[in-house]
Amino acid sequence: MARLLLLSNGHGEDLSGALLGKALKTCGHQVEALPLVGGGHPYRDAAIPVVANTREYSTGGLGYTSWRGRLTELIQGQVLHLLQALLRLLRIRKRYALVVVIGDVIPVMAAWLSGRPVATYLVAYSSHYEGRLNLPWPCGSCLSHPRFQAVYSRDLLTADDLSSQLGRPVQFLGNPFMDPVLAAAPALPARRRRIALLPGSRRPELEHNLQLLLALIQRLPAPLISSGELAIDLALIRALDDAALNALTTPLGWQLREADNSMTLIKGSHRVHVRRGQFTSVLQSADLVISMAGTAAEQAVGLAKPVLQIAGAGPQFTASFAEAQRRLLGPTVFCAEGDSGSASTLDASARLALQLLERSSQDPSLQQRCRQQADERLGSMGGAARMAAAITALIKP
């Protein structure tokens, strides 16, 4: 078939790009990737060649969320790295029949500069933020250019909005990052109720987030946990190993032990099961998701799970990021009022967690709303295959 280049700019975008790339390979295409930000690990894990040097940044490529983050990325050389990636793109552009953008304005501009035909998956933009999407300059002009042969949105509202703004069809075909979690079946031991803890994946923010989540768990009724009626599962990246986890939690009074066929954090009658490499199972099995994450929270909403946010110190999951995420993901994402990390806010969050846990099984209106938001904002399974088929149809023999 054809040789295609995936162009993305962030960890979540790389994940979607890798899933889309695998679907494109199934269609018979030769697929390569150029991640503009971050390490591009999802591409390597999917056996998709990365055609440029990659580099990690302490902000995770999210410096735009604050002036401090922008300055940090500037000092760390991200602008220079981006320019080098763009030069690499211009040198190799003629190899590809089509450039596939996964992200926002930066890869859109890069694809426009390449002079090649383009298909664009605007995973980073949504009309749910403000009701009408204000595309940053010059994104709108690029997307209206004839070389941009197709535009795919991340939700139905955005597809309708951009179709009107751009004067061209914009399609909502689903989101590839939902496919792995929608396809899986719960695989954790049966409990009456389960809570999933999502501290995120970027260090050192992950460590700070985990401390807040454990402080919240301590505020839940101990008998509910010690009786086995409620299980709490921590979805943790492998990079935070047992030694690092122990060093982080021991000063807080938690002990890491092997119990119930898993490594478990124990403090009095409170128990938190550590689940590395089991993210999908943790998410599928949960009745309530307590989150300090980005893409993972979107996947939880896509599974029709209620989500409780705990805002932290950042650089990613700040109060402002959490508020924007609620606008993006809708009314089944909840957050207690109050200052981030304060005792009163954690107390309120614990009370809200118990209410949502009860409502998740007893309130049909919440269950129906969760299913509706999942369909409208994230879509059904098979997004990667549908998008790959649409892209294949663009390529001339």
C-alpha positions as CSV (number, residue, x, y, z in Angstrom):
1,M,0.0,0.0,0.0
2,A,1.5,3.4,1.0
3,R,4.2,4.8,3.2
4,L,2.7,7.1,5.9
5,L,4.2,9.4,8.6
6,L,2.5,9.9,11.9
7,L,3.1,13.4,13.4
8,S,2.2,13.9,17.1
9,N,3.0,16.1,20.0
10,G,2.6,14.7,23.5
11,H,2.3,11.4,25.4
12,G,-1.5,11.1,25.0
13,E,-1.2,11.9,21.3
14,D,1.6,9.4,20.9
15,L,-0.6,6.7,22.5
16,S,-3.4,7.5,20.0
17,G,-1.0,7.7,17.2
18,A,0.5,4.3,18.0
19,L,-3.0,2.7,18.1
20,L,-3.9,4.3,14.8
21,G,-0.6,3.3,13.4
22,K,-1.2,-0.3,14.2
23,A,-4.6,-0.2,12.5
24,L,-3.0,1.4,9.4
25,K,-0.4,-1.4,9.4
26,T,-3.2,-3.9,9.4
27,C,-4.5,-2.1,6.3
28,G,-1.2,-2.9,4.6
29,H,0.6,0.5,5.0
30,Q,4.2,1.1,5.9
31,V,4.0,3.4,8.9
32,E,6.6,5.5,10.6
33,A,6.4,8.2,13.4
34,L,7.8,11.5,14.2
35,P,6.9,12.5,17.8
36,L,7.6,16.3,18.2
37,V,7.4,16.2,22.0
38,G,8.3,13.5,24.5
39,G,10.0,10.1,24.1
40,G,7.6,8.4,21.7
41,H,7.5,5.2,23.7
42,P,4.1,4.1,22.6
43,Y,5.4,4.0,19.0
44,R,8.3,1.9,19.9
45,D,6.1,-0.4,22.0
46,A,3.9,-0.8,18.9
47,A,6.9,-1.6,16.7
48,I,6.4,1.6,14.7
49,P,9.8,3.1,13.6
50,V,10.6,6.5,15.0
51,V,12.4,8.6,12.4
52,A,14.0,11.3,14.6
53,N,15.7,11.6,18.0
54,T,13.3,12.0,20.9
55,R,13.7,13.8,24.2
56,E,11.7,13.8,27.5
57,Y,10.9,17.0,29.4
58,S,10.1,17.5,33.1
59,T,6.8,19.1,32.1
60,G,5.8,16.2,29.9
61,G,5.3,18.6,27.1
62,L,2.7,20.5,29.0
63,G,4.5,23.7,29.6
64,Y,1.6,25.7,28.0
65,T,-0.4,25.2,31.2
66,S,1.7,27.8,33.0
67,W,4.3,30.5,32.4
68,R,6.6,28.6,34.7
69,G,6.2,25.5,32.6
70,R,6.8,27.5,29.4
71,L,10.0,28.9,30.9
72,T,11.1,25.5,32.1
73,E,10.7,24.0,28.6
74,L,12.6,26.9,27.1
75,I,15.5,26.5,29.5
76,Q,15.5,22.7,28.8
77,G,15.8,23.3,25.1
78,Q,12.4,22.2,23.8
79,V,12.1,25.0,21.2
80,L,15.5,24.0,19.7
81,H,14.5,20.3,19.8
82,L,11.2,21.2,18.0
83,L,13.1,23.1,15.3
84,Q,15.4,20.1,14.8
85,A,12.4,17.8,14.4
86,L,10.8,20.2,11.8
87,L,14.1,20.2,9.8
88,R,14.1,16.5,9.9
89,L,10.5,16.4,8.6
90,L,11.4,18.7,5.7
91,R,14.4,16.5,4.8
92,I,12.3,13.2,4.7
93,R,8.9,14.5,3.6
94,K,9.0,13.2,0.0
95,R,9.2,9.6,1.3
96,Y,5.5,9.7,2.4
97,A,2.3,9.5,0.4
98,L,0.4,11.1,3.4
99,V,1.2,12.7,6.7
100,V,-1.2,11.9,9.5
101,V,-1.5,14.5,12.3
102,I,-2.4,13.5,15.8
103,G,-2.6,16.5,18.0
104,D,-3.1,20.3,17.8
105,V,-1.7,23.4,16.0
106,I,2.0,22.5,16.2
107,P,1.8,19.2,14.1
108,V,-0.8,20.8,11.9
109,M,1.6,23.6,11.0
110,A,4.4,21.1,10.6
111,A,2.3,19.1,8.2
112,W,1.4,22.2,6.2
113,L,5.1,23.1,5.9
114,S,5.8,19.6,4.6
115,G,3.8,20.2,1.5
116,R,2.4,16.6,1.6
117,P,-1.2,15.5,1.6
118,V,-2.5,15.4,5.2
119,A,-5.2,13.7,7.3
120,T,-5.7,15.3,10.7
121,Y,-7.0,13.8,14.0
122,L,-7.6,16.8,16.3
123,V,-7.5,14.8,19.5
124,A,-6.3,17.9,21.5
125,Y,-9.2,20.2,20.7
126,S,-12.9,20.2,21.6
127,S,-15.8,22.5,21.4
128,H,-16.9,21.4,24.8
129,Y,-14.4,23.7,26.4
130,E,-16.2,26.9,25.4
131,G,-19.2,25.8,23.3
132,R,-17.5,26.9,20.1
133,L,-13.9,26.0,19.2
134,N,-11.6,28.9,18.7
135,L,-8.8,27.4,16.7
136,P,-5.5,29.1,17.2
137,W,-3.9,30.9,14.3
138,P,-3.1,29.5,11.7
139,C,-4.7,26.2,12.4
140,G,-8.0,27.0,10.7
141,S,-6.4,28.2,7.5
142,C,-4.2,25.1,7.4
143,L,-7.2,22.8,7.9
144,S,-9.1,24.6,5.1
145,H,-6.3,24.0,2.7
146,P,-7.0,21.5,-0.1
147,R,-3.9,19.4,0.9
148,F,-5.6,18.7,4.2
149,Q,-7.8,15.9,2.8
150,A,-9.7,14.9,5.9
151,V,-10.3,16.2,9.4
152,Y,-11.4,13.9,12.3
153,S,-12.6,15.2,15.7
154,R,-12.5,13.8,19.1
155,D,-16.3,14.2,19.8
156,L,-19.6,14.8,18.1
157,L,-20.0,18.4,19.2
158,T,-16.6,19.4,17.7
159,A,-17.4,17.7,14.4
160,D,-20.6,19.7,14.0
161,D,-18.9,22.9,15.1
162,L,-15.8,22.6,12.8
163,S,-17.9,21.4,9.8
164,S,-19.7,24.8,10.1
165,Q,-16.5,26.9,10.7
166,L,-14.3,25.3,8.1
167,G,-17.0,24.9,5.5
168,R,-16.0,21.2,5.0
169,P,-17.1,17.9,6.5
170,V,-15.4,17.1,9.8
171,Q,-16.0,13.5,11.0
172,F,-16.3,12.0,14.4
173,L,-15.3,8.3,14.1
174,G,-14.4,7.6,17.7
175,N,-11.1,7.8,19.6
176,P,-8.4,5.2,19.1
177,F,-7.2,5.5,22.7
178,M,-10.6,4.1,23.9
179,D,-10.2,0.8,22.0
180,P,-7.9,-1.0,24.4
181,V,-10.1,-0.3,27.5
182,L,-13.4,-1.0,25.7
183,A,-12.2,-4.3,24.3
184,A,-10.9,-5.7,27.6
185,A,-12.9,-7.5,30.3
186,P,-12.6,-7.0,34.0
187,A,-10.0,-9.3,35.5
188,L,-9.6,-8.3,39.1
189,P,-10.9,-10.4,42.1
190,A,-14.6,-9.9,42.8
191,R,-15.6,-7.3,45.4
192,R,-19.0,-5.7,46.0
193,R,-17.4,-2.3,45.1
194,R,-14.1,-1.1,43.8
195,I,-12.4,2.3,43.6
196,A,-9.6,3.0,41.1
197,L,-6.9,5.5,41.9
198,L,-5.2,7.2,39.0
199,P,-2.2,9.3,40.1
200,G,-1.0,10.0,36.6
201,S,2.2,8.9,34.9
202,R,4.6,11.8,35.0
203,R,7.3,12.0,37.7
204,P,7.8,13.7,40.0
205,E,4.2,14.9,39.9
206,L,3.1,11.3,40.2
207,E,4.7,11.1,43.7
208,H,3.0,14.3,44.9
209,N,-0.4,13.1,43.5
210,L,-0.1,9.7,45.2
211,Q,0.5,11.4,48.6
212,L,-2.7,13.3,48.1
213,L,-4.7,10.2,47.1
214,L,-3.4,8.2,50.1
215,A,-4.4,11.1,52.4
216,L,-7.9,10.9,50.8
217,I,-8.1,7.1,51.3
218,Q,-7.3,7.5,55.0
219,R,-10.5,9.6,55.3
220,L,-12.7,6.7,54.1
221,P,-14.4,4.5,56.7
222,A,-11.9,1.8,57.8
223,P,-14.6,-0.9,58.4
224,L,-15.7,-0.5,54.8
225,I,-12.3,-1.5,53.6
226,S,-11.2,-4.0,56.3
227,S,-14.5,-6.0,55.8
228,G,-13.6,-6.6,52.2
229,E,-16.7,-4.8,51.0
230,L,-14.7,-2.1,49.3
231,A,-11.4,-2.7,47.4
232,I,-9.1,0.1,46.4
233,D,-6.8,-0.4,43.4
234,L,-3.9,1.9,42.5
235,A,-3.0,1.9,38.8
236,L,0.8,2.6,39.0
237,I,3.5,2.8,36.3
238,R,6.3,0.3,36.5
239,A,8.9,3.0,36.7
240,L,7.8,3.6,40.3
241,D,9.1,0.3,41.7
242,D,8.6,-1.2,45.2
243,A,11.7,0.5,46.6
244,A,10.7,3.9,45.4
245,L,7.1,3.4,46.5
246,N,8.2,2.2,49.9
247,A,10.5,5.2,50.4
248,L,7.7,7.5,49.4
249,T,5.0,6.0,51.6
250,T,6.8,4.8,54.7
251,P,7.2,8.4,56.1
252,L,3.4,8.7,55.7
253,G,2.8,5.7,57.9
254,W,2.0,3.2,55.1
255,Q,3.7,-0.2,54.8
256,L,4.2,-2.0,51.6
257,R,3.5,-5.7,52.0
258,E,2.5,-8.7,49.9
259,A,-1.2,-9.5,50.6
260,D,-4.2,-10.9,48.7
261,N,-1.9,-12.0,45.9
262,S,-0.6,-8.4,45.3
263,M,1.7,-5.8,46.7
264,T,-0.5,-3.8,49.1
265,L,-0.1,-0.5,50.9
266,I,-1.3,-0.9,54.5
267,K,-2.0,1.7,57.2
268,G,-4.1,0.4,60.0
269,S,-7.3,-1.1,58.5
270,H,-6.8,0.8,55.2
271,R,-5.5,-1.2,52.2
272,V,-4.6,-0.1,48.7
273,H,-3.7,-2.8,46.2
274,V,-0.8,-1.8,43.9
275,R,-1.5,-2.8,40.3
276,R,1.4,-2.3,37.9
277,G,0.7,-3.2,34.3
278,Q,-3.0,-3.7,35.1
279,F,-4.4,-0.3,34.2
280,T,-7.1,-1.6,31.9
281,S,-8.3,-4.2,34.5
282,V,-8.3,-1.6,37.2
283,L,-10.4,0.8,35.1
284,Q,-12.8,-1.9,33.8
285,S,-13.4,-3.2,37.3
286,A,-14.0,0.2,39.1
287,D,-17.3,1.5,40.3
288,L,-15.7,4.9,40.9
289,V,-12.5,6.4,39.5
290,I,-10.5,8.9,41.6
291,S,-8.2,10.6,39.2
292,M,-5.3,13.0,38.9
293,A,-4.7,12.1,35.3
294,G,-5.4,13.3,31.7
295,T,-6.0,10.6,29.1
296,A,-6.8,8.0,31.7
297,A,-9.7,10.1,33.0
298,E,-11.0,10.4,29.5
299,Q,-10.9,6.6,29.2
300,A,-12.8,6.3,32.4
301,V,-15.5,8.5,31.1
302,G,-15.6,6.5,27.9
303,L,-16.2,3.4,30.0
304,A,-19.2,5.2,31.5
305,K,-17.6,5.4,35.0
306,P,-18.1,8.4,37.3
307,V,-14.9,10.2,37.9
308,L,-13.9,12.2,41.0
309,Q,-11.0,14.6,40.5
310,I,-8.4,15.6,43.1
311,A,-6.5,18.7,42.0
312,G,-2.8,18.9,42.8
313,A,0.2,21.2,42.6
314,G,1.0,20.4,38.9
315,P,2.6,21.0,36.6
316,Q,-0.2,19.1,34.9
317,F,-3.1,18.4,37.2
318,T,-3.7,21.8,38.7
319,A,-7.1,23.2,39.7
320,S,-7.3,25.0,36.4
321,F,-6.5,21.9,34.4
322,A,-9.1,20.0,36.4
323,E,-11.7,22.6,35.7
324,A,-10.9,22.5,31.9
325,Q,-11.1,18.7,32.0
326,R,-14.6,18.9,33.6
327,R,-15.7,21.1,30.7
328,L,-14.2,18.6,28.2
329,L,-15.6,15.5,29.8
330,G,-19.0,16.7,31.1
331,P,-21.2,16.3,34.1
332,T,-20.1,12.8,35.2
333,V,-16.7,14.3,36.3
334,F,-16.9,15.7,39.9
335,C,-14.6,17.7,42.1
336,A,-15.0,19.0,45.6
337,E,-14.7,22.7,46.2
338,G,-11.8,24.1,48.1
339,D,-8.1,24.7,47.9
340,S,-6.0,22.0,46.3
341,G,-4.6,19.6,48.9
342,S,-6.1,21.3,52.0
343,A,-7.5,19.1,54.8
344,S,-11.0,20.5,54.3
345,T,-10.9,19.8,50.6
346,L,-9.8,16.2,51.2
347,D,-12.5,15.7,53.8
348,A,-15.1,17.0,51.3
349,S,-13.6,14.8,48.6
350,A,-13.9,11.7,50.8
351,R,-17.6,12.5,51.5
352,L,-18.2,13.0,47.8
353,A,-16.4,9.7,47.0
354,L,-18.7,7.8,49.3
355,Q,-21.8,9.4,47.7
356,L,-20.7,8.6,44.2
357,L,-19.8,5.1,45.1
358,E,-23.3,4.6,46.4
359,R,-24.9,6.3,43.4
360,S,-22.8,4.3,40.9
361,S,-24.9,1.2,41.7
362,Q,-28.2,2.7,43.1
363,D,-28.9,5.8,40.9
364,P,-30.2,4.9,37.4
365,S,-30.1,8.6,36.4
366,L,-26.3,8.8,37.0
367,Q,-25.8,5.5,35.2
368,Q,-27.8,6.7,32.2
369,R,-25.9,10.0,32.1
370,C,-22.6,8.2,32.3
371,R,-23.5,6.1,29.2
372,Q,-24.7,9.1,27.3
373,Q,-21.6,11.1,27.9
374,A,-19.4,8.1,27.0
375,D,-21.1,7.9,23.6
376,E,-21.2,11.6,22.8
377,R,-17.7,12.6,24.1
378,L,-15.6,9.5,23.4
379,G,-17.4,7.2,21.0
380,S,-17.7,3.5,20.6
381,M,-15.0,0.8,20.2
382,G,-13.3,0.6,16.8
383,G,-12.2,4.2,16.4
384,A,-8.8,3.2,15.2
385,A,-10.1,0.8,12.6
386,R,-12.7,3.3,11.3
387,M,-10.1,6.0,11.1
388,A,-7.6,3.8,9.4
389,A,-10.2,2.8,6.8
390,A,-11.1,6.4,6.1
391,I,-7.4,7.3,5.7
392,T,-6.8,4.4,3.4
393,A,-9.7,5.6,1.2
394,L,-7.8,9.0,0.8
395,I,-4.7,7.4,-0.8
396,K,-4.7,7.3,-4.5
397,P,-3.4,4.0,-6.1
